[in-house]
Amino acid sequence: MQISHTAATTAAPAEWVTGQVWFDTLAAPNGSSRTQVDSVRFAPGARTVWHRHALGQILTVTEGVGLVQRRGGPVETIRVGDTVRIDPGEWHWHGATSTSGMTHIAIEEIPAAGTSAELGAAVSEAEYQLGEPAGTDEPVTPVTRSVVLDHALPTARAVHRVEVRRITIAPGYPAGLHVHNGPVFGSIETGSAVYQIDGEPPVVLRPGDVFHEPEGARVARFDAQDDGVTFLGYFLLDVAEVPEIHFPDA
């Protein structure tokens, strides 16, 4: 028996994907076993290129909402708990929707020769955005809008301007306990971080996730994970007010 505690997160090779995709290898071929198991995480809008596996593949969605398509078939939506069985030699692609990230477990048998999947062309924007079953006459909505955060401020405050900052935290770096002088809203662009308001349970933020740091609240953790994190911070400010951050001793 062998126990692996923490898999190393790796960015997917550019020739494999469009957009930002990361994977953790959970099991690799070893000895007589030819099984490869990966946990693959897609940022919103990211997807694989067209490809096929000599011995097929199984996908199980563990987080978010995704898309999958086989050659000649419709683009289909997959959600948490869904399992996709891809036949040997079947051309296909899979990835996240434009508004939601997606994580799936990918399981496949690697041929004895050790050859990897065969790559084809990138999935075009037309295929990704407008791909539908052949012959359909259903209209396609070119623009979609989703509310990702609707959060009331605990107390009314004057807001004269909003300052937006792009903030990057290095891999593995903890921001430490801190307090802002005004409310801060944020949206994760790349990477991931463990986020925790003092006294509340921690959560992991990933691309597409949004968060709110209340004015004066003690933010116990905003710790970049192994892939680092970049996010947009929106600071709500009154006239002549500037964003301030304080680091209490405890």
PyRosetta script that sets phi, psi and omega in degrees:
from pyrosetta import init, pose_from_sequence

init()
pose = pose_from_sequence("MQISHTAATTAAPAEWVTGQVWFDTLAAPNGSSRTQVDSVRFAPGARTVWHRHALGQILTVTEGVGLVQRRGGPVETIRVGDTVRIDPGEWHWHGATSTSGMTHIAIEEIPAAGTSAELGAAVSEAEYQLGEPAGTDEPVTPVTRSVVLDHALPTARAVHRVEVRRITIAPGYPAGLHVHNGPVFGSIETGSAVYQIDGEPPVVLRPGDVFHEPEGARVARFDAQDDGVTFLGYFLLDVAEVPEIHFPDA")
pose.set_psi(1, 140.1)
pose.set_omega(1, 178.7)
pose.set_phi(2, -132.1)
pose.set_psi(2, 130.0)
pose.set_omega(2, -179.7)
pose.set_phi(3, -112.0)
pose.set_psi(3, 125.8)
pose.set_omega(3, 175.5)
pose.set_phi(4, -111.0)
pose.set_psi(4, 125.5)
pose.set_omega(4, -172.0)
pose.set_phi(5, -89.0)
pose.set_psi(5, -49.7)
pose.set_omega(5, -176.4)
pose.set_phi(6, -133.0)
pose.set_psi(6, 117.6)
pose.set_omega(6, 178.2)
pose.set_phi(7, -80.5)
pose.set_psi(7, 145.8)
pose.set_omega(7, 178.7)
pose.set_phi(8, -80.8)
pose.set_psi(8, 128.5)
pose.set_omega(8, 179.4)
pose.set_phi(9, -82.6)
pose.set_psi(9, 130.9)
pose.set_omega(9, -177.0)
pose.set_phi(10, -128.1)
pose.set_psi(10, 139.1)
pose.set_omega(10, 174.9)
pose.set_phi(11, -72.4)
pose.set_psi(11, 137.3)
pose.set_omega(11, 179.2)
pose.set_phi(12, -67.0)
pose.set_psi(12, 143.1)
pose.set_omega(12, 178.4)
pose.set_phi(13, -57.5)
pose.set_psi(13, 142.6)
pose.set_omega(13, -175.6)
pose.set_phi(14, -60.1)
pose.set_psi(14, -31.8)
pose.set_omega(14, -177.9)
pose.set_phi(15, -73.1)
pose.set_psi(15, -10.8)
pose.set_omega(15, -178.6)
pose.set_phi(16, -91.8)
pose.set_psi(16, -24.6)
pose.set_omega(16, -165.6)
pose.set_phi(17, -140.6)
pose.set_psi(17, 164.1)
pose.set_omega(17, 165.0)
pose.set_phi(18, -115.4)
pose.set_psi(18, 127.5)
pose.set_omega(18, -176.6)
pose.set_phi(19, 91.4)
pose.set_psi(19, -165.9)
pose.set_omega(19, -174.9)
pose.set_phi(20, -100.5)
pose.set_psi(20, 121.9)
pose.set_omega(20, -177.6)
pose.set_phi(21, -137.8)
pose.set_psi(21, 136.8)
pose.set_omega(21, 178.2)
pose.set_phi(22, -128.1)
pose.set_psi(22, 152.5)
pose.set_omega(22, 177.0)
pose.set_phi(23, -140.4)
pose.set_psi(23, 150.4)
pose.set_omega(23, 173.4)
pose.set_phi(24, -118.3)
pose.set_psi(24, 123.1)
pose.set_omega(24, 177.1)
pose.set_phi(25, -80.0)
pose.set_psi(25, 116.1)
pose.set_omega(25, -178.9)
pose.set_phi(26, -91.9)
pose.set_psi(26, -30.1)
pose.set_omega(26, 177.2)
pose.set_phi(27, -155.0)
pose.set_psi(27, 138.0)
pose.set_omega(27, 179.3)
pose.set_phi(28, -123.5)
pose.set_psi(28, 155.2)
pose.set_omega(28, 177.6)
pose.set_phi(29, -52.0)
pose.set_psi(29, 134.2)
pose.set_omega(29, -176.0)
pose.set_phi(30, -151.6)
pose.set_psi(30, 120.9)
pose.set_omega(30, -179.3)
pose.set_phi(31, 64.1)
pose.set_psi(31, -128.0)
pose.set_omega(31, -178.8)
pose.set_phi(32, -80.0)
pose.set_psi(32, -15.7)
pose.set_omega(32, 179.3)
pose.set_phi(33, -79.0)
pose.set_psi(33, 131.2)
pose.set_omega(33, 179.0)
pose.set_phi(34, -111.4)
pose.set_psi(34, 18.8)
pose.set_omega(34, -174.7)
pose.set_phi(35, -85.8)
pose.set_psi(35, 131.1)
pose.set_omega(35, 174.7)
pose.set_phi(36, -114.5)
pose.set_psi(36, 128.8)
pose.set_omega(36, 178.6)
pose.set_phi(37, -128.8)
pose.set_psi(37, 125.1)
pose.set_omega(37, 179.0)
pose.set_phi(38, -129.8)
pose.set_psi(38, 146.0)
pose.set_omega(38, 167.3)
pose.set_phi(39, -100.0)
pose.set_psi(39, 120.0)
pose.set_omega(39, -172.2)
pose.set_phi(40, -117.4)
pose.set_psi(40, 128.4)
pose.set_omega(40, -176.9)
pose.set_phi(41, -117.8)
pose.set_psi(41, 124.3)
pose.set_omega(41, -178.9)
pose.set_phi(42, -108.3)
pose.set_psi(42, 129.9)
pose.set_omega(42, 169.7)
pose.set_phi(43, -71.1)
pose.set_psi(43, 159.2)
pose.set_omega(43, 177.5)
pose.set_phi(44, -52.8)
pose.set_psi(44, 134.1)
pose.set_omega(44, 180.0)
pose.set_phi(45, 85.7)
pose.set_psi(45, -9.4)
pose.set_omega(45, -177.9)
pose.set_phi(46, -85.2)
pose.set_psi(46, 149.4)
pose.set_omega(46, 178.0)
pose.set_phi(47, -159.3)
pose.set_psi(47, 165.2)
pose.set_omega(47, 175.6)
pose.set_phi(48, -77.7)
pose.set_psi(48, 170.1)
pose.set_omega(48, 166.5)
pose.set_phi(49, -81.4)
pose.set_psi(49, 170.7)
pose.set_omega(49, 170.7)
pose.set_phi(50, -61.5)
pose.set_psi(50, 135.4)
pose.set_omega(50, 179.8)
pose.set_phi(51, -159.3)
pose.set_psi(51, 170.6)
pose.set_omega(51, 176.6)
pose.set_phi(52, -147.0)
pose.set_psi(52, 154.3)
pose.set_omega(52, -178.8)
pose.set_phi(53, -114.6)
pose.set_psi(53, 134.3)
pose.set_omega(53, -176.3)
pose.set_phi(54, -58.1)
pose.set_psi(54, -37.4)
pose.set_omega(54, -176.4)
pose.set_phi(55, -113.3)
pose.set_psi(55, 15.0)
pose.set_omega(55, 178.3)
pose.set_phi(56, 85.0)
pose.set_psi(56, -177.7)
pose.set_omega(56, -176.5)
pose.set_phi(57, -159.8)
pose.set_psi(57, 152.7)
pose.set_omega(57, 174.2)
pose.set_phi(58, -123.5)
pose.set_psi(58, 132.1)
pose.set_omega(58, 177.2)
pose.set_phi(59, -117.5)
pose.set_psi(59, 136.2)
pose.set_omega(59, 174.2)
pose.set_phi(60, -128.8)
pose.set_psi(60, 120.4)
pose.set_omega(60, -176.6)
pose.set_phi(61, -77.7)
pose.set_psi(61, 128.1)
pose.set_omega(61, -179.0)
pose.set_phi(62, -112.8)
pose.set_psi(62, -15.2)
pose.set_omega(62, -178.9)
pose.set_phi(63, -159.8)
pose.set_psi(63, 141.1)
pose.set_omega(63, 173.6)
pose.set_phi(64, 80.3)
pose.set_psi(64, -162.5)
pose.set_omega(64, -178.6)
pose.set_phi(65, -130.9)
pose.set_psi(65, 136.4)
pose.set_omega(65, -175.9)
pose.set_phi(66, -134.5)
pose.set_psi(66, -178.7)
pose.set_omega(66, 179.0)
pose.set_phi(67, -130.1)
pose.set_psi(67, 148.8)
pose.set_omega(67, 175.5)
pose.set_phi(68, -146.3)
pose.set_psi(68, 146.4)
pose.set_omega(68, 179.0)
pose.set_phi(69, -148.3)
pose.set_psi(69, 136.2)
pose.set_omega(69, 169.8)
pose.set_phi(70, -100.8)
pose.set_psi(70, 155.5)
pose.set_omega(70, -177.9)
pose.set_phi(71, -57.0)
pose.set_psi(71, 124.7)
pose.set_omega(71, 178.9)
pose.set_phi(72, 87.9)
pose.set_psi(72, -4.6)
pose.set_omega(72, -178.7)
pose.set_phi(73, -110.1)
pose.set_psi(73, 177.2)
pose.set_omega(73, 179.5)
pose.set_phi(74, -77.4)
pose.set_psi(74, 161.0)
pose.set_omega(74, 169.1)
pose.set_phi(75, -77.3)
pose.set_psi(75, 123.8)
pose.set_omega(75, -175.7)
pose.set_phi(76, -116.1)
pose.set_psi(76, 145.5)
pose.set_omega(76, 179.7)
pose.set_phi(77, -88.3)
pose.set_psi(77, 136.3)
pose.set_omega(77, 177.1)
pose.set_phi(78, -125.8)
pose.set_psi(78, 143.7)
pose.set_omega(78, -175.3)
pose.set_phi(79, -130.8)
pose.set_psi(79, 174.8)
pose.set_omega(79, -178.3)
pose.set_phi(80, -52.7)
pose.set_psi(80, 129.7)
pose.set_omega(80, -179.8)
pose.set_phi(81, 95.8)
pose.set_psi(81, -18.1)
pose.set_omega(81, 178.9)
pose.set_phi(82, -72.7)
pose.set_psi(82, 143.4)
pose.set_omega(82, 176.4)
pose.set_phi(83, -122.1)
pose.set_psi(83, 132.9)
pose.set_omega(83, -179.8)
pose.set_phi(84, -115.6)
pose.set_psi(84, 124.8)
pose.set_omega(84, 175.8)
pose.set_phi(85, -105.6)
pose.set_psi(85, 119.0)
pose.set_omega(85, -177.1)
pose.set_phi(86, -104.7)
pose.set_psi(86, 127.5)
pose.set_omega(86, -175.3)
pose.set_phi(87, -71.9)
pose.set_psi(87, 155.6)
pose.set_omega(87, 175.5)
pose.set_phi(88, -56.4)
pose.set_psi(88, 132.5)
pose.set_omega(88, 177.1)
pose.set_phi(89, 74.7)
pose.set_psi(89, 6.7)
pose.set_omega(89, -177.3)
pose.set_phi(90, -85.3)
pose.set_psi(90, 121.3)
pose.set_omega(90, 177.4)
pose.set_phi(91, -70.4)
pose.set_psi(91, 135.6)
pose.set_omega(91, -175.6)
pose.set_phi(92, -163.2)
pose.set_psi(92, 169.9)
pose.set_omega(92, 169.4)
pose.set_phi(93, -145.9)
pose.set_psi(93, 161.8)
pose.set_omega(93, 178.1)
pose.set_phi(94, -153.4)
pose.set_psi(94, 155.4)
pose.set_omega(94, -179.0)
pose.set_phi(95, 179.2)
pose.set_psi(95, -167.9)
pose.set_omega(95, -178.9)
pose.set_phi(96, -87.2)
pose.set_psi(96, 164.3)
pose.set_omega(96, 170.2)
pose.set_phi(97, -77.2)
pose.set_psi(97, 173.4)
pose.set_omega(97, -178.9)
pose.set_phi(98, -72.8)
pose.set_psi(98, -16.9)
pose.set_omega(98, -176.1)
pose.set_phi(99, -115.1)
pose.set_psi(99, -5.4)
pose.set_omega(99, -177.2)
pose.set_phi(100, -140.2)
pose.set_psi(100, 138.1)
pose.set_omega(100, 170.4)
pose.set_phi(101, -71.2)
pose.set_psi(101, 169.9)
pose.set_omega(101, 179.7)
pose.set_phi(102, -151.5)
pose.set_psi(102, 137.5)
pose.set_omega(102, 174.1)
pose.set_phi(103, -123.3)
pose.set_psi(103, 134.9)
pose.set_omega(103, 175.0)
pose.set_phi(104, -137.4)
pose.set_psi(104, 157.4)
pose.set_omega(104, 170.1)
pose.set_phi(105, -91.6)
pose.set_psi(105, 129.4)
pose.set_omega(105, 178.9)
pose.set_phi(106, -112.6)
pose.set_psi(106, 125.8)
pose.set_omega(106, -177.4)
pose.set_phi(107, -124.1)
pose.set_psi(107, 129.4)
pose.set_omega(107, 177.4)
pose.set_phi(108, -152.4)
pose.set_psi(108, 156.4)
pose.set_omega(108, 172.9)
pose.set_phi(109, -94.7)
pose.set_psi(109, 127.8)
pose.set_omega(109, 179.8)
pose.set_phi(110, -89.4)
pose.set_psi(110, 129.4)
pose.set_omega(110, 178.7)
pose.set_phi(111, -56.0)
pose.set_psi(111, 154.9)
pose.set_omega(111, -178.2)
pose.set_phi(112, -58.2)
pose.set_psi(112, -29.6)
pose.set_omega(112, 178.9)
pose.set_phi(113, -71.6)
pose.set_psi(113, -11.0)
pose.set_omega(113, 177.7)
pose.set_phi(114, 80.2)
pose.set_psi(114, 10.8)
pose.set_omega(114, -178.1)
pose.set_phi(115, -71.7)
pose.set_psi(115, 140.5)
pose.set_omega(115, 178.8)
pose.set_phi(116, -87.6)
pose.set_psi(116, -176.7)
pose.set_omega(116, -180.0)
pose.set_phi(117, -62.3)
pose.set_psi(117, 152.6)
pose.set_omega(117, 176.5)
pose.set_phi(118, -88.3)
pose.set_psi(118, 127.6)
pose.set_omega(118, -178.1)
pose.set_phi(119, -92.8)
pose.set_psi(119, 144.2)
pose.set_omega(119, 174.8)
pose.set_phi(120, -118.2)
pose.set_psi(120, -149.4)
pose.set_omega(120, -177.8)
pose.set_phi(121, -76.8)
pose.set_psi(121, 158.7)
pose.set_omega(121, 173.8)
pose.set_phi(122, -67.0)
pose.set_psi(122, 150.5)
pose.set_omega(122, 175.7)
pose.set_phi(123, -76.8)
pose.set_psi(123, 116.9)
pose.set_omega(123, -176.5)
pose.set_phi(124, -70.4)
pose.set_psi(124, 163.9)
pose.set_omega(124, 176.4)
pose.set_phi(125, -61.7)
pose.set_psi(125, -36.1)
pose.set_omega(125, 178.4)
pose.set_phi(126, -63.2)
pose.set_psi(126, -43.9)
pose.set_omega(126, 178.2)
pose.set_phi(127, -65.3)
pose.set_psi(127, -41.0)
pose.set_omega(127, -176.0)
pose.set_phi(128, -71.0)
pose.set_psi(128, -47.8)
pose.set_omega(128, -174.5)
pose.set_phi(129, -84.2)
pose.set_psi(129, -35.3)
pose.set_omega(129, -171.2)
pose.set_phi(130, -117.9)
pose.set_psi(130, 3.8)
pose.set_omega(130, -178.0)
pose.set_phi(131, -62.0)
pose.set_psi(131, 124.9)
pose.set_omega(131, -179.6)
pose.set_phi(132, -144.7)
pose.set_psi(132, 165.0)
pose.set_omega(132, 176.8)
pose.set_phi(133, -56.9)
pose.set_psi(133, 144.1)
pose.set_omega(133, 179.9)
pose.set_phi(134, -59.4)
pose.set_psi(134, 136.0)
pose.set_omega(134, 175.5)
pose.set_phi(135, 89.6)
pose.set_psi(135, -2.8)
pose.set_omega(135, -179.1)
pose.set_phi(136, -71.8)
pose.set_psi(136, 143.1)
pose.set_omega(136, 177.1)
pose.set_phi(137, -110.2)
pose.set_psi(137, 8.8)
pose.set_omega(137, -178.8)
pose.set_phi(138, -70.3)
pose.set_psi(138, 135.6)
pose.set_omega(138, 179.5)
pose.set_phi(139, -67.6)
pose.set_psi(139, 149.7)
pose.set_omega(139, 178.7)
pose.set_phi(140, -107.3)
pose.set_psi(140, 129.5)
pose.set_omega(140, 178.7)
pose.set_phi(141, -79.9)
pose.set_psi(141, 116.4)
pose.set_omega(141, -176.0)
pose.set_phi(142, -76.2)
pose.set_psi(142, -20.0)
pose.set_omega(142, -178.9)
pose.set_phi(143, -131.6)
pose.set_psi(143, 131.1)
pose.set_omega(143, 174.3)
pose.set_phi(144, -122.4)
pose.set_psi(144, 149.7)
pose.set_omega(144, 179.3)
pose.set_phi(145, -132.5)
pose.set_psi(145, 132.7)
pose.set_omega(145, 179.6)
pose.set_phi(146, -131.8)
pose.set_psi(146, 136.2)
pose.set_omega(146, 173.9)
pose.set_phi(147, -80.9)
pose.set_psi(147, 117.0)
pose.set_omega(147, -179.4)
pose.set_phi(148, -99.3)
pose.set_psi(148, -17.9)
pose.set_omega(148, 176.8)
pose.set_phi(149, -159.2)
pose.set_psi(149, 128.6)
pose.set_omega(149, 174.4)
pose.set_phi(150, -135.6)
pose.set_psi(150, 95.7)
pose.set_omega(150, -168.9)
pose.set_phi(151, -125.8)
pose.set_psi(151, 120.9)
pose.set_omega(151, 177.8)
pose.set_phi(152, -78.3)
pose.set_psi(152, 139.4)
pose.set_omega(152, 174.7)
pose.set_phi(153, -72.8)
pose.set_psi(153, 140.6)
pose.set_omega(153, -176.3)
pose.set_phi(154, -62.2)
pose.set_psi(154, -31.6)
pose.set_omega(154, 177.1)
pose.set_phi(155, -136.4)
pose.set_psi(155, 149.0)
pose.set_omega(155, 179.4)
pose.set_phi(156, -67.5)
pose.set_psi(156, 141.5)
pose.set_omega(156, 177.0)
pose.set_phi(157, -146.5)
pose.set_psi(157, 150.4)
pose.set_omega(157, 178.0)
pose.set_phi(158, -76.1)
pose.set_psi(158, 132.1)
pose.set_omega(158, 177.5)
pose.set_phi(159, -123.1)
pose.set_psi(159, 113.5)
pose.set_omega(159, -179.4)
pose.set_phi(160, -95.9)
pose.set_psi(160, -31.4)
pose.set_omega(160, -179.3)
pose.set_phi(161, -155.2)
pose.set_psi(161, 164.5)
pose.set_omega(161, 176.3)
pose.set_phi(162, -123.1)
pose.set_psi(162, 124.9)
pose.set_omega(162, 176.6)
pose.set_phi(163, -103.3)
pose.set_psi(163, 128.7)
pose.set_omega(163, -179.3)
pose.set_phi(164, -110.3)
pose.set_psi(164, 126.5)
pose.set_omega(164, 179.2)
pose.set_phi(165, -122.9)
pose.set_psi(165, 140.2)
pose.set_omega(165, 170.3)
pose.set_phi(166, -95.6)
pose.set_psi(166, 119.3)
pose.set_omega(166, -172.9)
pose.set_phi(167, -119.2)
pose.set_psi(167, 131.4)
pose.set_omega(167, 178.3)
pose.set_phi(168, -120.3)
pose.set_psi(168, 131.1)
pose.set_omega(168, 177.1)
pose.set_phi(169, -115.9)
pose.set_psi(169, 131.6)
pose.set_omega(169, -175.2)
pose.set_phi(170, -64.2)
pose.set_psi(170, 153.9)
pose.set_omega(170, 179.3)
pose.set_phi(171, -53.4)
pose.set_psi(171, 131.4)
pose.set_omega(171, 175.9)
pose.set_phi(172, 76.6)
pose.set_psi(172, 2.7)
pose.set_omega(172, -175.5)
pose.set_phi(173, -89.8)
pose.set_psi(173, 126.7)
pose.set_omega(173, 177.2)
pose.set_phi(174, -89.7)
pose.set_psi(174, 130.4)
pose.set_omega(174, 179.7)
pose.set_phi(175, -69.3)
pose.set_psi(175, -26.7)
pose.set_omega(175, 179.3)
pose.set_phi(176, 85.4)
pose.set_psi(176, 164.8)
pose.set_omega(176, 178.1)
pose.set_phi(177, -58.6)
pose.set_psi(177, 128.3)
pose.set_omega(177, -178.8)
pose.set_phi(178, -152.1)
pose.set_psi(178, 163.0)
pose.set_omega(178, -178.5)
pose.set_phi(179, -136.8)
pose.set_psi(179, 136.2)
pose.set_omega(179, 176.6)
pose.set_phi(180, -102.0)
pose.set_psi(180, 149.8)
pose.set_omega(180, -180.0)
pose.set_phi(181, -81.9)
pose.set_psi(181, -2.4)
pose.set_omega(181, 177.3)
pose.set_phi(182, -154.1)
pose.set_psi(182, 169.1)
pose.set_omega(182, -179.9)
pose.set_phi(183, -67.4)
pose.set_psi(183, 141.3)
pose.set_omega(183, 178.8)
pose.set_phi(184, -127.1)
pose.set_psi(184, 130.2)
pose.set_omega(184, 172.2)
pose.set_phi(185, -112.1)
pose.set_psi(185, 148.4)
pose.set_omega(185, -176.6)
pose.set_phi(186, -143.9)
pose.set_psi(186, 159.1)
pose.set_omega(186, 178.8)
pose.set_phi(187, -139.7)
pose.set_psi(187, 123.3)
pose.set_omega(187, -178.0)
pose.set_phi(188, -74.2)
pose.set_psi(188, 128.1)
pose.set_omega(188, 176.8)
pose.set_phi(189, -95.1)
pose.set_psi(189, -53.3)
pose.set_omega(189, -179.3)
pose.set_phi(190, -139.8)
pose.set_psi(190, 158.9)
pose.set_omega(190, 176.7)
pose.set_phi(191, 76.3)
pose.set_psi(191, -158.4)
pose.set_omega(191, -177.2)
pose.set_phi(192, -157.8)
pose.set_psi(192, 158.8)
pose.set_omega(192, -179.3)
pose.set_phi(193, -151.6)
pose.set_psi(193, 149.8)
pose.set_omega(193, 172.2)
pose.set_phi(194, -89.4)
pose.set_psi(194, 122.3)
pose.set_omega(194, -174.2)
pose.set_phi(195, -118.0)
pose.set_psi(195, 135.1)
pose.set_omega(195, -178.6)
pose.set_phi(196, -153.3)
pose.set_psi(196, 125.0)
pose.set_omega(196, 167.8)
pose.set_phi(197, -82.4)
pose.set_psi(197, 138.6)
pose.set_omega(197, -177.9)
pose.set_phi(198, -52.1)
pose.set_psi(198, 125.7)
pose.set_omega(198, 179.1)
pose.set_phi(199, 90.4)
pose.set_psi(199, -5.4)
pose.set_omega(199, 178.8)
pose.set_phi(200, -114.2)
pose.set_psi(200, 160.1)
pose.set_omega(200, -179.4)
pose.set_phi(201, -69.6)
pose.set_psi(201, 148.8)
pose.set_omega(201, 177.7)
pose.set_phi(202, -74.1)
pose.set_psi(202, 152.4)
pose.set_omega(202, 174.6)
pose.set_phi(203, -133.7)
pose.set_psi(203, 155.3)
pose.set_omega(203, 176.4)
pose.set_phi(204, -99.6)
pose.set_psi(204, 123.5)
pose.set_omega(204, 178.1)
pose.set_phi(205, -97.9)
pose.set_psi(205, 134.3)
pose.set_omega(205, -179.3)
pose.set_phi(206, -130.3)
pose.set_psi(206, 172.3)
pose.set_omega(206, -177.1)
pose.set_phi(207, -50.3)
pose.set_psi(207, 131.0)
pose.set_omega(207, -178.8)
pose.set_phi(208, 96.0)
pose.set_psi(208, -18.9)
pose.set_omega(208, 178.7)
pose.set_phi(209, -75.3)
pose.set_psi(209, 149.1)
pose.set_omega(209, 177.6)
pose.set_phi(210, -121.6)
pose.set_psi(210, 158.6)
pose.set_omega(210, -178.4)
pose.set_phi(211, -150.3)
pose.set_psi(211, 164.4)
pose.set_omega(211, 179.5)
pose.set_phi(212, -134.4)
pose.set_psi(212, 124.9)
pose.set_omega(212, 173.3)
pose.set_phi(213, -106.0)
pose.set_psi(213, 106.6)
pose.set_omega(213, -175.1)
pose.set_phi(214, -64.5)
pose.set_psi(214, 152.7)
pose.set_omega(214, 176.5)
pose.set_phi(215, -57.7)
pose.set_psi(215, 125.8)
pose.set_omega(215, 177.1)
pose.set_phi(216, 78.6)
pose.set_psi(216, -3.9)
pose.set_omega(216, -179.6)
pose.set_phi(217, -73.7)
pose.set_psi(217, 146.5)
pose.set_omega(217, 176.8)
pose.set_phi(218, -85.6)
pose.set_psi(218, 108.9)
pose.set_omega(218, 177.9)
pose.set_phi(219, -88.3)
pose.set_psi(219, 106.1)
pose.set_omega(219, -173.5)
pose.set_phi(220, -71.7)
pose.set_psi(220, -35.4)
pose.set_omega(220, -176.4)
pose.set_phi(221, -145.3)
pose.set_psi(221, 138.0)
pose.set_omega(221, 162.5)
pose.set_phi(222, -145.8)
pose.set_psi(222, 76.0)
pose.set_omega(222, -169.0)
pose.set_phi(223, -102.4)
pose.set_psi(223, 117.2)
pose.set_omega(223, 176.5)
pose.set_phi(224, -63.3)
pose.set_psi(224, 139.5)
pose.set_omega(224, 175.8)
pose.set_phi(225, -87.4)
pose.set_psi(225, -167.6)
pose.set_omega(225, -172.1)
pose.set_phi(226, -63.1)
pose.set_psi(226, -21.1)
pose.set_omega(226, 179.4)
pose.set_phi(227, -94.8)
pose.set_psi(227, 7.4)
pose.set_omega(227, -177.4)
pose.set_phi(228, 68.2)
pose.set_psi(228, -177.4)
pose.set_omega(228, 178.5)
pose.set_phi(229, -153.1)
pose.set_psi(229, 139.7)
pose.set_omega(229, 170.9)
pose.set_phi(230, -126.9)
pose.set_psi(230, 132.9)
pose.set_omega(230, -178.7)
pose.set_phi(231, -145.1)
pose.set_psi(231, 160.0)
pose.set_omega(231, 172.3)
pose.set_phi(232, -96.0)
pose.set_psi(232, 128.2)
pose.set_omega(232, 176.9)
pose.set_phi(233, -109.2)
pose.set_psi(233, 129.4)
pose.set_omega(233, -179.3)
pose.set_phi(234, -109.6)
pose.set_psi(234, 113.4)
pose.set_omega(234, -176.0)
pose.set_phi(235, -103.8)
pose.set_psi(235, 120.1)
pose.set_omega(235, -180.0)
pose.set_phi(236, -88.3)
pose.set_psi(236, 119.4)
pose.set_omega(236, -169.4)
pose.set_phi(237, -129.1)
pose.set_psi(237, 145.8)
pose.set_omega(237, 173.6)
pose.set_phi(238, -87.0)
pose.set_psi(238, 178.3)
pose.set_omega(238, 177.7)
pose.set_phi(239, -58.2)
pose.set_psi(239, 131.0)
pose.set_omega(239, 178.1)
pose.set_phi(240, 65.3)
pose.set_psi(240, 5.9)
pose.set_omega(240, 178.3)
pose.set_phi(241, -86.1)
pose.set_psi(241, 141.8)
pose.set_omega(241, 177.5)
pose.set_phi(242, -123.0)
pose.set_psi(242, 150.5)
pose.set_omega(242, 178.5)
pose.set_phi(243, -64.6)
pose.set_psi(243, 134.0)
pose.set_omega(243, 176.5)
pose.set_phi(244, -130.8)
pose.set_psi(244, 144.8)
pose.set_omega(244, 177.4)
pose.set_phi(245, -130.2)
pose.set_psi(245, 132.4)
pose.set_omega(245, -178.7)
pose.set_phi(246, -119.3)
pose.set_psi(246, 146.3)
pose.set_omega(246, -179.5)
pose.set_phi(247, -117.7)
pose.set_psi(247, 92.8)
pose.set_omega(247, 178.4)
pose.set_phi(248, -61.9)
pose.set_psi(248, 154.0)
pose.set_omega(248, 178.6)
pose.set_phi(249, -67.6)
pose.set_psi(249, -34.7)
pose.set_omega(249, -179.7)
pose.set_phi(250, -162.4)
pose.dump_pdb("model.pdb")
